[in-house]
Amino acid sequence: MRTRGSSFAAAVWAIARKECRTEWRTRYGFNASVLFAVTTLAAVSFAAGRLGDRVELLSALLWIVLLFAALASLSHAFVRESEMHTLTFLRLIASPLAIAIGKLAFNLIFLLVLEAVTVPLFLVLMGAPAPAWGPFLAVLALGSLALAAACTLIGALIAQSRGRGALFAAISLPVLMPVMAAAVSGTRAQWIATSPNAELKLLAGYSAAVLGASLLLYDHLWNE
């Protein structure tokens, strides 16, 4: 007999798998994000050249590219359900919390795949020095978790509102400023051979706070 915990995990996995399959069929969001990242990096590299050891600029540019590439697509997880009128059906087979956690898992996978393409291209095109891989990947992972958690929550909040695209960007940018500041600072720190522990703690705390707020809010989002 399946337990409640195993049923919840199965629902989360089913939602995440559905999102992955939907994205793989169309690849609209991924193609748009990769195209934005590649175009931006190519334009900057042609205009400014290889930035070399200018690690302040490199750190800021990396996270600006990742932020706007992510914002181009991360809102679609909930918006797509509202536009296709499938959110009610999903709620019949899974709890709102399971739906949201499944979509968070998809957004995190989406970000990791996007970064697997964007980060190596960034390092090559911008002539960035070799990162300290341990701290660099830690900052990248926690920054991605914070970004995915915040965007998933905001996407759920605005999914049934009008002007969703503009509203998503308007809300996301101020909310994500602490993430950007910590991620840029942590990326810079590992390039100048100092410890990014303070930035990692901030990103971990931010992620925990957003996830905690999400657990409290998701069950009450679609009552009306």
GROMACS elastic network, one bead per residue, 0.5 to 0.9 nm:
[ bonds ]
;  ai    aj funct       b0    kb
    2     5     6  0.81534   500
    2     6     6  0.61736   500
    2     7     6  0.65367   500
    3     6     6  0.52568   500
    3     7     6  0.62318   500
    3     8     6  0.86460   500
    4     7     6  0.50819   500
    4     8     6  0.61771   500
    4     9     6  0.86707   500
    5     8     6  0.51237   500
    5     9     6  0.62296   500
    5    10     6  0.85793   500
    6     9     6  0.50369   500
    6    10     6  0.60367   500
    6    11     6  0.85581   500
    7    10     6  0.50287   500
    7    11     6  0.61544   500
    7    12     6  0.86442   500
    8    11     6  0.51027   500
    8    12     6  0.62377   500
    8    13     6  0.86233   500
    8    94     6  0.78539   500
    8    95     6  0.82055   500
    8    98     6  0.63827   500
    9    12     6  0.50835   500
    9    13     6  0.61179   500
    9    14     6  0.85326   500
    9    98     6  0.78073   500
   10    13     6  0.50785   500
   10    14     6  0.60592   500
   10    15     6  0.86633   500
   11    14     6  0.50261   500
   11    15     6  0.62199   500
   11    16     6  0.86160   500
   11    93     6  0.79348   500
   11    94     6  0.60149   500
   11    95     6  0.82940   500
   11    98     6  0.61409   500
   11    99     6  0.75143   500
   11   102     6  0.77313   500
   12    15     6  0.52672   500
   12    16     6  0.62097   500
   12    17     6  0.85523   500
   12    94     6  0.82208   500
   12    97     6  0.87141   500
   12    98     6  0.50612   500
   12    99     6  0.63443   500
   12   100     6  0.81971   500
   12   101     6  0.62296   500
   12   103     6  0.81219   500
   12   105     6  0.83346   500
   13    16     6  0.51463   500
   13    17     6  0.59928   500
   13    18     6  0.84769   500
   13    98     6  0.88379   500
   13   102     6  0.62871   500
   13   105     6  0.85962   500
   14    17     6  0.51167   500
   14    18     6  0.60461   500
   14    19     6  0.86358   500
   14   102     6  0.75370   500
   15    18     6  0.50750   500
   15    19     6  0.62532   500
   15    20     6  0.86725   500
   15    90     6  0.86499   500
   15    94     6  0.87204   500
   15    98     6  0.78760   500
   15    99     6  0.61853   500
   15   100     6  0.86529   500
   15   101     6  0.84859   500
   15   102     6  0.50173   500
   15   103     6  0.66759   500
   15   105     6  0.89672   500
   15   106     6  0.83997   500
   16    19     6  0.51724   500
   16    20     6  0.62321   500
   16    21     6  0.86657   500
   16    99     6  0.84038   500
   16   101     6  0.82802   500
   16   103     6  0.57867   500
   16   104     6  0.80359   500
   16   105     6  0.61243   500
   16   106     6  0.52059   500
   16   107     6  0.88350   500
   17    20     6  0.50455   500
   17    21     6  0.61115   500
   17    22     6  0.85186   500
   17   102     6  0.82237   500
   17   106     6  0.78067   500
   18    21     6  0.51626   500
   18    22     6  0.60870   500
   18    23     6  0.85817   500
   19    22     6  0.50932   500
   19    23     6  0.61129   500
   19    24     6  0.84569   500
   19    77     6  0.74033   500
   19   102     6  0.83658   500
   19   103     6  0.71553   500
   19   106     6  0.63932   500
   19   107     6  0.89970   500
   20    23     6  0.51941   500
   20    24     6  0.59967   500
   20    25     6  0.85950   500
   20   106     6  0.65583   500
   20   109     6  0.86524   500
   20   110     6  0.84350   500
   21    25     6  0.61388   500
   21    26     6  0.88311   500
   22    25     6  0.52468   500
   22    26     6  0.65891   500
   22    27     6  0.79910   500
   23    26     6  0.54218   500
   23    28     6  0.69634   500
   23    29     6  0.70770   500
   23    30     6  0.75321   500
   24    27     6  0.51199   500
   24    28     6  0.85759   500
   24    30     6  0.86874   500
   25    28     6  0.86222   500
   26    29     6  0.80415   500
   26    30     6  0.89049   500
   27    30     6  0.52945   500
   27    31     6  0.57773   500
   27    32     6  0.83083   500
   28    31     6  0.53445   500
   28    32     6  0.60648   500
   28    33     6  0.86152   500
   28    73     6  0.85360   500
   29    32     6  0.51697   500
   29    33     6  0.61518   500
   29    34     6  0.86071   500
   29    72     6  0.72815   500
   29    74     6  0.80180   500
   29    76     6  0.78594   500
   30    33     6  0.51520   500
   30    34     6  0.60601   500
   30    35     6  0.83707   500
   30    73     6  0.72775   500
   30   110     6  0.75993   500
   30   113     6  0.88694   500
   30   114     6  0.73302   500
   31    34     6  0.52045   500
   31    35     6  0.58748   500
   31    36     6  0.84403   500
   32    35     6  0.51580   500
   32    36     6  0.61389   500
   32    37     6  0.86710   500
   32    69     6  0.78186   500
   32    72     6  0.71629   500
   32    73     6  0.75835   500
   33    36     6  0.51584   500
   33    37     6  0.62278   500
   33    38     6  0.86412   500
   33    66     6  0.88023   500
   33    68     6  0.81226   500
   33    70     6  0.65230   500
   33    71     6  0.84176   500
   33    72     6  0.61585   500
   33    73     6  0.67404   500
   33   114     6  0.75387   500
   34    37     6  0.50647   500
   34    38     6  0.59962   500
   34    39     6  0.83441   500
   34    69     6  0.70581   500
   34   114     6  0.67749   500
   34   117     6  0.76894   500
   34   118     6  0.72791   500
   35    38     6  0.52307   500
   35    39     6  0.58892   500
   35    40     6  0.83570   500
   35    69     6  0.85403   500
   36    39     6  0.52583   500
   36    40     6  0.60045   500
   36    41     6  0.85284   500
   36    65     6  0.80816   500
   36    68     6  0.81683   500
   36    69     6  0.60773   500
   36    72     6  0.85706   500
   37    40     6  0.52355   500
   37    41     6  0.61002   500
   37    42     6  0.84734   500
   37    65     6  0.58876   500
   37    66     6  0.73335   500
   37    68     6  0.83298   500
   37    69     6  0.60527   500
   37   118     6  0.66385   500
   37   122     6  0.89267   500
   38    41     6  0.52225   500
   38    42     6  0.59565   500
   38    43     6  0.84483   500
   38   118     6  0.73364   500
   38   121     6  0.79079   500
   38   122     6  0.85853   500
   39    42     6  0.51676   500
   39    43     6  0.60224   500
   39    44     6  0.85475   500
   40    43     6  0.51798   500
   40    44     6  0.61103   500
   40    45     6  0.84938   500
   40    65     6  0.72749   500
   41    44     6  0.51837   500
   41    45     6  0.59705   500
   41    46     6  0.85123   500
   41    61     6  0.88089   500
   41    65     6  0.79179   500
   41   118     6  0.89762   500
   41   121     6  0.81650   500
   41   122     6  0.66904   500
   41   125     6  0.70986   500
   41   126     6  0.77247   500
   42    45     6  0.51748   500
   42    46     6  0.61548   500
   42    47     6  0.85338   500
   42   125     6  0.72827   500
   42   126     6  0.89627   500
   43    46     6  0.52712   500
   43    47     6  0.60548   500
   43    48     6  0.84084   500
   44    47     6  0.50428   500
   44    48     6  0.56238   500
   44    49     6  0.71171   500
   44    50     6  0.88286   500
   44   126     6  0.82987   500
   45    48     6  0.54238   500
   45    50     6  0.59703   500
   45    51     6  0.81646   500
   45   125     6  0.62481   500
   45   126     6  0.60225   500
   46    49     6  0.54717   500
   46    50     6  0.83657   500
   48    51     6  0.72985   500
   49    52     6  0.89144   500
   49   125     6  0.85604   500
   49   126     6  0.71429   500
   49   127     6  0.86061   500
   50   124     6  0.88888   500
   50   125     6  0.67843   500
   50   128     6  0.76697   500
   51    54     6  0.56814   500
   51    55     6  0.80177   500
   51    57     6  0.77432   500
   51    58     6  0.70900   500
   51   126     6  0.56636   500
   51   127     6  0.60767   500
   51   128     6  0.68201   500
   52    55     6  0.76097   500
   52    58     6  0.83527   500
   52   126     6  0.68924   500
   52   127     6  0.50378   500
   52   128     6  0.51734   500
   52   129     6  0.65012   500
   53    56     6  0.86395   500
   53    58     6  0.82739   500
   53   127     6  0.82652   500
   53   128     6  0.66929   500
   53   129     6  0.64955   500
   53   191     6  0.88305   500
   54    57     6  0.57490   500
   54    58     6  0.63203   500
   54    59     6  0.87963   500
   54   128     6  0.82935   500
   55    59     6  0.58814   500
   55    60     6  0.84417   500
   55   128     6  0.77553   500
   55   129     6  0.83815   500
   55   187     6  0.85332   500
   55   188     6  0.59348   500
   55   189     6  0.89873   500
   55   191     6  0.66937   500
   55   192     6  0.78032   500
   56    59     6  0.53739   500
   56    60     6  0.63448   500
   56    61     6  0.86138   500
   56   184     6  0.81031   500
   56   185     6  0.84009   500
   56   187     6  0.88307   500
   56   188     6  0.60445   500
   57    60     6  0.52369   500
   57    61     6  0.59489   500
   57    62     6  0.84862   500
   57   188     6  0.89122   500
   58    61     6  0.51546   500
   58    62     6  0.60558   500
   58    63     6  0.87678   500
   58   126     6  0.76780   500
   58   128     6  0.71091   500
   58   184     6  0.89230   500
   58   187     6  0.88310   500
   58   188     6  0.80031   500
   59    62     6  0.53280   500
   59    63     6  0.65627   500
   59    64     6  0.86901   500
   59   183     6  0.82367   500
   59   184     6  0.51984   500
   59   185     6  0.75022   500
   59   186     6  0.85143   500
   59   187     6  0.56630   500
   59   188     6  0.55589   500
   59   191     6  0.88431   500
   60    63     6  0.55207   500
   60    64     6  0.60903   500
   60    65     6  0.86409   500
   60   180     6  0.83976   500
   60   181     6  0.87814   500
   60   183     6  0.86900   500
   60   184     6  0.54699   500
   60   185     6  0.84222   500
   60   187     6  0.85949   500
   60   188     6  0.84398   500
   61    64     6  0.50828   500
   61    65     6  0.61008   500
   61    66     6  0.85570   500
   61   184     6  0.86829   500
   62    65     6  0.53900   500
   62    66     6  0.62981   500
   62    67     6  0.86463   500
   62   118     6  0.88942   500
   62   119     6  0.77354   500
   62   122     6  0.72018   500
   62   184     6  0.81061   500
   62   187     6  0.89971   500
   63    67     6  0.58243   500
   63    68     6  0.85293   500
   63   180     6  0.67841   500
   63   183     6  0.72317   500
   63   184     6  0.65131   500
   64    67     6  0.51002   500
   64    68     6  0.62433   500
   64    69     6  0.83756   500
   64   180     6  0.79934   500
   65    68     6  0.55653   500
   65    69     6  0.59471   500
   65    70     6  0.84176   500
   65   118     6  0.86730   500
   66    69     6  0.51653   500
   66    70     6  0.59707   500
   66    71     6  0.85409   500
   66   111     6  0.85259   500
   66   114     6  0.83163   500
   66   115     6  0.75247   500
   66   118     6  0.79266   500
   66   119     6  0.88561   500
   67    70     6  0.51998   500
   67    71     6  0.61375   500
   67    72     6  0.86990   500
   67   147     6  0.79619   500
   67   176     6  0.89210   500
   67   180     6  0.81401   500
   68    72     6  0.61633   500
   69    72     6  0.53373   500
   69    73     6  0.72691   500
   69    74     6  0.89378   500
   69   114     6  0.84660   500
   70    73     6  0.56394   500
   70    74     6  0.57498   500
   70    75     6  0.87531   500
   70   107     6  0.89982   500
   70   110     6  0.86331   500
   70   111     6  0.69586   500
   70   114     6  0.83243   500
   70   147     6  0.84210   500
   70   148     6  0.85951   500
   70   151     6  0.88653   500
   71    74     6  0.55434   500
   71    75     6  0.68572   500
   71   151     6  0.78263   500
   71   168     6  0.83221   500
   71   169     6  0.71280   500
   71   172     6  0.82150   500
   72    75     6  0.75172   500
   72    76     6  0.85582   500
   72   169     6  0.89776   500
   73    76     6  0.56461   500
   73    77     6  0.80859   500
   74    77     6  0.63573   500
   74    78     6  0.87800   500
   74   107     6  0.62879   500
   74   110     6  0.83149   500
   74   111     6  0.87208   500
   74   148     6  0.76821   500
   74   151     6  0.64412   500
   74   152     6  0.72117   500
   74   155     6  0.77022   500
   75    78     6  0.63804   500
   75    79     6  0.63199   500
   75    80     6  0.85449   500
   75   151     6  0.67096   500
   75   152     6  0.70811   500
   75   154     6  0.79001   500
   75   155     6  0.50053   500
   75   156     6  0.83177   500
   75   159     6  0.81881   500
   75   164     6  0.86149   500
   75   165     6  0.78047   500
   75   168     6  0.70473   500
   76    80     6  0.53688   500
   76    81     6  0.82847   500
   76   155     6  0.76604   500
   76   159     6  0.88142   500
   77    80     6  0.58170   500
   77    81     6  0.71106   500
   77   103     6  0.64220   500
   77   104     6  0.88404   500
   77   106     6  0.83780   500
   77   107     6  0.78437   500
   77   152     6  0.79104   500
   77   155     6  0.74648   500
   77   156     6  0.85841   500
   78    81     6  0.52813   500
   78    82     6  0.65806   500
   78    83     6  0.88320   500
   78    87     6  0.81955   500
   78   100     6  0.87222   500
   78   103     6  0.79973   500
   78   152     6  0.81203   500
   78   155     6  0.59310   500
   78   156     6  0.58992   500
   78   158     6  0.85965   500
   78   159     6  0.56250   500
   78   160     6  0.86994   500
   79    82     6  0.51615   500
   79    83     6  0.61482   500
   79    84     6  0.85729   500
   79   155     6  0.71800   500
   79   156     6  0.81251   500
   79   158     6  0.82011   500
   79   159     6  0.50084   500
   79   160     6  0.75342   500
   79   164     6  0.76104   500
   79   165     6  0.88567   500
   80    83     6  0.51447   500
   80    84     6  0.60557   500
   80    85     6  0.82715   500
   80    86     6  0.83874   500
   80    87     6  0.89151   500
   80   159     6  0.84774   500
   81    84     6  0.52607   500
   81    85     6  0.57324   500
   81    86     6  0.50521   500
   81    87     6  0.51179   500
   81    88     6  0.87142   500
   81    90     6  0.87702   500
   81   159     6  0.82259   500
   82    86     6  0.65840   500
   82    87     6  0.61541   500
   82    88     6  0.89399   500
   82   159     6  0.64058   500
   82   160     6  0.62891   500
   83    86     6  0.79685   500
   83   159     6  0.89532   500
   83   160     6  0.88227   500
   84    87     6  0.80961   500
   85    88     6  0.70537   500
   85    89     6  0.81447   500
   86    89     6  0.52257   500
   86    90     6  0.63345   500
   86    91     6  0.88118   500
   87    90     6  0.50539   500
   87    91     6  0.62831   500
   87    92     6  0.88282   500
   88    91     6  0.51211   500
   88    92     6  0.65311   500
   89    92     6  0.51849   500
   89    93     6  0.69428   500
   89    94     6  0.89249   500
   90    93     6  0.54369   500
   90    94     6  0.60525   500
   90    95     6  0.81718   500
   90    96     6  0.84472   500
   90    99     6  0.74822   500
   91    94     6  0.51296   500
   91    95     6  0.57725   500
   91    96     6  0.63012   500
   91    99     6  0.77532   500
   92    95     6  0.77117   500
   94    97     6  0.81127   500
   94    98     6  0.61154   500
   94    99     6  0.64407   500
   95    98     6  0.52010   500
   95    99     6  0.62991   500
   95   100     6  0.86926   500
   95   219     6  0.76338   500
   96    99     6  0.50506   500
   96   100     6  0.61387   500
   96   101     6  0.85978   500
   96   218     6  0.59343   500
   96   219     6  0.54454   500
   96   220     6  0.82884   500
   96   221     6  0.80660   500
   96   222     6  0.79930   500
   97   100     6  0.51335   500
   97   101     6  0.60765   500
   97   102     6  0.84482   500
   97   214     6  0.84265   500
   97   215     6  0.69619   500
   97   217     6  0.87507   500
   97   218     6  0.54987   500
   97   219     6  0.59964   500
   98   101     6  0.51638   500
   98   102     6  0.59955   500
   98   103     6  0.85155   500
   99   102     6  0.51872   500
   99   103     6  0.62163   500
   99   104     6  0.86087   500
   99   218     6  0.89872   500
  100   103     6  0.50628   500
  100   104     6  0.60595   500
  100   105     6  0.85998   500
  100   152     6  0.73316   500
  100   153     6  0.79593   500
  100   156     6  0.76397   500
  100   214     6  0.85550   500
  100   218     6  0.70474   500
  101   105     6  0.61621   500
  101   106     6  0.86260   500
  101   152     6  0.87127   500
  102   105     6  0.50804   500
  102   106     6  0.63423   500
  102   107     6  0.87096   500
  103   107     6  0.61078   500
  103   108     6  0.85404   500
  103   152     6  0.70990   500
  104   107     6  0.50210   500
  104   108     6  0.61293   500
  104   109     6  0.85819   500
  104   148     6  0.64646   500
  104   149     6  0.63579   500
  104   151     6  0.86013   500
  104   152     6  0.57939   500
  104   153     6  0.85172   500
  105   108     6  0.51452   500
  105   109     6  0.62156   500
  105   110     6  0.85386   500
  105   148     6  0.84699   500
  106   109     6  0.50618   500
  106   110     6  0.59981   500
  106   111     6  0.85736   500
  107   111     6  0.61577   500
  107   112     6  0.86570   500
  107   148     6  0.57512   500
  107   149     6  0.82958   500
  107   151     6  0.84560   500
  107   152     6  0.73746   500
  108   111     6  0.51000   500
  108   112     6  0.62318   500
  108   113     6  0.86905   500
  108   144     6  0.69399   500
  108   145     6  0.65571   500
  108   147     6  0.85590   500
  108   148     6  0.56233   500
  108   149     6  0.81739   500
  109   112     6  0.51238   500
  109   113     6  0.62171   500
  109   114     6  0.85103   500
  110   113     6  0.53175   500
  110   114     6  0.61140   500
  110   115     6  0.86022   500
  111   115     6  0.60272   500
  111   116     6  0.85128   500
  111   144     6  0.66719   500
  111   145     6  0.88334   500
  111   147     6  0.88678   500
  111   148     6  0.75480   500
  112   115     6  0.50847   500
  112   116     6  0.61113   500
  112   117     6  0.88212   500
  112   141     6  0.82543   500
  112   144     6  0.75839   500
  113   116     6  0.50147   500
  113   117     6  0.66382   500
  113   118     6  0.87201   500
  114   117     6  0.53922   500
  114   118     6  0.60451   500
  114   119     6  0.83705   500
  115   119     6  0.53469   500
  115   120     6  0.81305   500
  115   140     6  0.87502   500
  116   119     6  0.60571   500
  116   120     6  0.69348   500
  116   121     6  0.89203   500
  117   120     6  0.63192   500
  117   121     6  0.65937   500
  117   122     6  0.88880   500
  118   121     6  0.52051   500
  118   122     6  0.59755   500
  118   123     6  0.87110   500
  119   123     6  0.62235   500
  119   124     6  0.86917   500
  120   123     6  0.51425   500
  120   124     6  0.62902   500
  120   125     6  0.86291   500
  121   124     6  0.52292   500
  121   125     6  0.59797   500
  121   126     6  0.82528   500
  122   125     6  0.53341   500
  122   126     6  0.57240   500
  122   127     6  0.79600   500
  122   128     6  0.77111   500
  123   126     6  0.55953   500
  123   127     6  0.57819   500
  123   129     6  0.75224   500
  123   130     6  0.79108   500
  124   127     6  0.53143   500
  124   128     6  0.68485   500
  125   128     6  0.79670   500
  128   131     6  0.81091   500
  129   191     6  0.75958   500
  130   133     6  0.81467   500
  130   191     6  0.80494   500
  131   134     6  0.85365   500
  131   135     6  0.83741   500
  131   136     6  0.63258   500
  131   187     6  0.87040   500
  131   190     6  0.69213   500
  131   191     6  0.59507   500
  132   135     6  0.59927   500
  132   136     6  0.58155   500
  132   137     6  0.84186   500
  132   190     6  0.59846   500
  132   191     6  0.67907   500
  132   193     6  0.78212   500
  133   137     6  0.57737   500
  133   138     6  0.83011   500
  133   190     6  0.86116   500
  134   137     6  0.54616   500
  134   138     6  0.62097   500
  134   139     6  0.87831   500
  134   190     6  0.89753   500
  135   139     6  0.61632   500
  135   140     6  0.85056   500
  135   186     6  0.82047   500
  135   187     6  0.80671   500
  135   189     6  0.88801   500
  135   190     6  0.61427   500
  135   195     6  0.78106   500
  135   196     6  0.69475   500
  135   197     6  0.86218   500
  135   200     6  0.89514   500
  136   139     6  0.53161   500
  136   140     6  0.61688   500
  136   141     6  0.86223   500
  136   186     6  0.78865   500
  136   187     6  0.61754   500
  136   190     6  0.63320   500
  136   191     6  0.83686   500
  136   196     6  0.88553   500
  137   141     6  0.59179   500
  137   142     6  0.85372   500
  138   141     6  0.51530   500
  138   142     6  0.61748   500
  138   143     6  0.83067   500
  138   200     6  0.74826   500
  139   142     6  0.53750   500
  139   143     6  0.57824   500
  139   144     6  0.83031   500
  139   182     6  0.87110   500
  139   183     6  0.62654   500
  139   184     6  0.89517   500
  139   186     6  0.62781   500
  139   187     6  0.66518   500
  139   196     6  0.78427   500
  139   199     6  0.78136   500
  139   200     6  0.62240   500
  139   203     6  0.80930   500
  140   143     6  0.51538   500
  140   144     6  0.59715   500
  140   145     6  0.85981   500
  140   183     6  0.74493   500
  140   187     6  0.81090   500
  141   144     6  0.51279   500
  141   145     6  0.62260   500
  141   146     6  0.87199   500
  142   145     6  0.50006   500
  142   146     6  0.61637   500
  142   147     6  0.84835   500
  142   183     6  0.84515   500
  142   200     6  0.70132   500
  142   203     6  0.59024   500
  142   204     6  0.63047   500
  142   207     6  0.77631   500
  143   146     6  0.51896   500
  143   147     6  0.60619   500
  143   148     6  0.85284   500
  143   179     6  0.65043   500
  143   180     6  0.79128   500
  143   182     6  0.81471   500
  143   183     6  0.59122   500
  143   200     6  0.84435   500
  143   203     6  0.62187   500
  143   204     6  0.83982   500
  143   207     6  0.85607   500
  144   147     6  0.50107   500
  144   148     6  0.59529   500
  144   149     6  0.84059   500
  145   148     6  0.51691   500
  145   149     6  0.59731   500
  145   150     6  0.85080   500
  145   203     6  0.84738   500
  145   204     6  0.85231   500
  145   207     6  0.65681   500
  146   149     6  0.52020   500
  146   150     6  0.61078   500
  146   151     6  0.84981   500
  146   176     6  0.84209   500
  146   179     6  0.67861   500
  146   203     6  0.65220   500
  146   204     6  0.75852   500
  146   206     6  0.65524   500
  146   208     6  0.83631   500
  146   210     6  0.77263   500
  146   211     6  0.88420   500
  147   150     6  0.53815   500
  147   151     6  0.60743   500
  147   152     6  0.84776   500
  147   176     6  0.70927   500
  147   179     6  0.71411   500
  147   180     6  0.88689   500
  147   207     6  0.82191   500
  148   151     6  0.52239   500
  148   152     6  0.59564   500
  148   153     6  0.85775   500
  149   152     6  0.52491   500
  149   153     6  0.62945   500
  149   154     6  0.86874   500
  149   207     6  0.67086   500
  149   210     6  0.64646   500
  149   211     6  0.64785   500
  149   214     6  0.83605   500
  150   153     6  0.52777   500
  150   154     6  0.61623   500
  150   155     6  0.84488   500
  150   172     6  0.76333   500
  150   175     6  0.76807   500
  150   176     6  0.73786   500
  150   207     6  0.78981   500
  150   210     6  0.63016   500
  150   211     6  0.81680   500
  150   214     6  0.88957   500
  151   154     6  0.51003   500
  151   155     6  0.58168   500
  151   156     6  0.84682   500
  151   168     6  0.83788   500
  151   172     6  0.68085   500
  151   176     6  0.87096   500
  152   155     6  0.50501   500
  152   156     6  0.62035   500
  152   157     6  0.86708   500
  152   214     6  0.89288   500
  153   156     6  0.51772   500
  153   157     6  0.62731   500
  153   158     6  0.88761   500
  153   210     6  0.79079   500
  153   211     6  0.84951   500
  153   213     6  0.87032   500
  153   214     6  0.62877   500
  153   217     6  0.87278   500
  153   218     6  0.81173   500
  154   158     6  0.62661   500
  154   159     6  0.83121   500
  154   168     6  0.68250   500
  154   171     6  0.74512   500
  154   172     6  0.69821   500
  155   158     6  0.54584   500
  155   159     6  0.56844   500
  155   164     6  0.85572   500
  155   168     6  0.67494   500
  156   159     6  0.52804   500
  156   160     6  0.81823   500
  156   218     6  0.78974   500
  156   221     6  0.74296   500
  156   222     6  0.89204   500
  157   160     6  0.76551   500
  157   161     6  0.83014   500
  157   218     6  0.87479   500
  157   221     6  0.67736   500
  157   222     6  0.89334   500
  158   161     6  0.52295   500
  158   162     6  0.80950   500
  158   163     6  0.88739   500
  158   164     6  0.61288   500
  158   167     6  0.72722   500
  158   168     6  0.68701   500
  159   162     6  0.83966   500
  159   164     6  0.65601   500
  159   168     6  0.89097   500
  160   164     6  0.77448   500
  160   222     6  0.86719   500
  161   164     6  0.59432   500
  161   167     6  0.85598   500
  162   165     6  0.86556   500
  162   167     6  0.82750   500
  163   166     6  0.58050   500
  163   167     6  0.60461   500
  163   168     6  0.85256   500
  164   167     6  0.50418   500
  164   168     6  0.58317   500
  164   169     6  0.86353   500
  165   168     6  0.52645   500
  165   169     6  0.65474   500
  165   170     6  0.87213   500
  166   169     6  0.53468   500
  166   170     6  0.61085   500
  166   171     6  0.86659   500
  167   170     6  0.50248   500
  167   171     6  0.60878   500
  167   172     6  0.83172   500
  168   171     6  0.54116   500
  168   172     6  0.58407   500
  168   173     6  0.85311   500
  169   172     6  0.51041   500
  169   173     6  0.60407   500
  169   174     6  0.89850   500
  170   173     6  0.59928   500
  170   174     6  0.74045   500
  171   174     6  0.61514   500
  171   175     6  0.64779   500
  171   176     6  0.87725   500
  172   175     6  0.51695   500
  172   176     6  0.58764   500
  172   177     6  0.85947   500
  173   176     6  0.52579   500
  173   177     6  0.63164   500
  174   177     6  0.53737   500
  174   178     6  0.83299   500
  175   178     6  0.72114   500
  175   179     6  0.82333   500
  176   179     6  0.51620   500
  176   180     6  0.62387   500
  176   181     6  0.86784   500
  177   180     6  0.50507   500
  177   181     6  0.60755   500
  177   182     6  0.85755   500
  178   181     6  0.51207   500
  178   182     6  0.61127   500
  178   183     6  0.83973   500
  178   202     6  0.84628   500
  178   203     6  0.82874   500
  178   206     6  0.82064   500
  179   182     6  0.53113   500
  179   183     6  0.59121   500
  179   184     6  0.84184   500
  179   202     6  0.81971   500
  179   203     6  0.63823   500
  179   206     6  0.76105   500
  180   183     6  0.51051   500
  180   184     6  0.59116   500
  180   185     6  0.83258   500
  181   184     6  0.53657   500
  181   185     6  0.60618   500
  181   186     6  0.84883   500
  181   199     6  0.87172   500
  182   185     6  0.51065   500
  182   186     6  0.59056   500
  182   187     6  0.84537   500
  182   198     6  0.84857   500
  182   199     6  0.50537   500
  182   200     6  0.76328   500
  182   202     6  0.68335   500
  182   203     6  0.66722   500
  183   186     6  0.50976   500
  183   187     6  0.60291   500
  183   188     6  0.84877   500
  183   199     6  0.68714   500
  183   200     6  0.81405   500
  183   203     6  0.75763   500
  184   187     6  0.51837   500
  184   188     6  0.61372   500
  184   189     6  0.85526   500
  184   199     6  0.89651   500
  185   188     6  0.51405   500
  185   189     6  0.60865   500
  185   190     6  0.88799   500
  185   196     6  0.77051   500
  185   199     6  0.68968   500
  186   190     6  0.64583   500
  186   191     6  0.88103   500
  186   195     6  0.80074   500
  186   197     6  0.79008   500
  186   198     6  0.80677   500
  186   199     6  0.53767   500
  186   200     6  0.71659   500
  187   190     6  0.55285   500
  187   191     6  0.65926   500
  187   196     6  0.76071   500
  188   191     6  0.52052   500
  188   192     6  0.64324   500
  188   193     6  0.87572   500
  188   194     6  0.87046   500
  188   196     6  0.84831   500
  189   192     6  0.52893   500
  189   193     6  0.62150   500
  189   194     6  0.50869   500
  189   195     6  0.61821   500
  189   196     6  0.55960   500
  190   193     6  0.50123   500
  190   194     6  0.56466   500
  190   195     6  0.63770   500
  190   196     6  0.63979   500
  191   194     6  0.76046   500
  192   195     6  0.89588   500
  195   198     6  0.78730   500
  195   199     6  0.88979   500
  196   199     6  0.53291   500
  196   200     6  0.61483   500
  196   201     6  0.87243   500
  197   201     6  0.61549   500
  197   202     6  0.86103   500
  198   201     6  0.52051   500
  198   202     6  0.63018   500
  198   203     6  0.87599   500
  199   202     6  0.50380   500
  199   203     6  0.61854   500
  199   204     6  0.85363   500
  200   203     6  0.51387   500
  200   204     6  0.60521   500
  200   205     6  0.84793   500
  201   204     6  0.50510   500
  201   205     6  0.59708   500
  201   206     6  0.84424   500
  202   205     6  0.50935   500
  202   206     6  0.60234   500
  202   207     6  0.85297   500
  203   206     6  0.50808   500
  203   207     6  0.60991   500
  203   208     6  0.85635   500
  204   207     6  0.51513   500
  204   208     6  0.61565   500
  204   209     6  0.86201   500
  205   208     6  0.50853   500
  205   209     6  0.61107   500
  205   210     6  0.86324   500
  206   209     6  0.51144   500
  206   210     6  0.61878   500
  206   211     6  0.85301   500
  207   210     6  0.52291   500
  207   211     6  0.60350   500
  207   212     6  0.84296   500
  208   211     6  0.51418   500
  208   212     6  0.59716   500
  208   213     6  0.85582   500
  209   212     6  0.50718   500
  209   213     6  0.61700   500
  209   214     6  0.85070   500
  210   213     6  0.50930   500
  210   214     6  0.60345   500
  210   215     6  0.86950   500
  211   215     6  0.62584   500
  211   216     6  0.87851   500
  212   215     6  0.52469   500
  212   216     6  0.65989   500
  212   217     6  0.88297   500
  213   216     6  0.52179   500
  213   217     6  0.61650   500
  213   218     6  0.85619   500
  214   217     6  0.50784   500
  214   218     6  0.57260   500
  214   219     6  0.89019   500
  215   218     6  0.59225   500
  215   219     6  0.76604   500
  216   219     6  0.70153   500
  216   220     6  0.80390   500
  217   220     6  0.55430   500
  217   221     6  0.63730   500
  218   221     6  0.53653   500
  218   222     6  0.80759   500
  219   222     6  0.74986   500
  219   223     6  0.82642   500
  220   223     6  0.59421   500
  220   224     6  0.89749   500
  221   224     6  0.79938   500
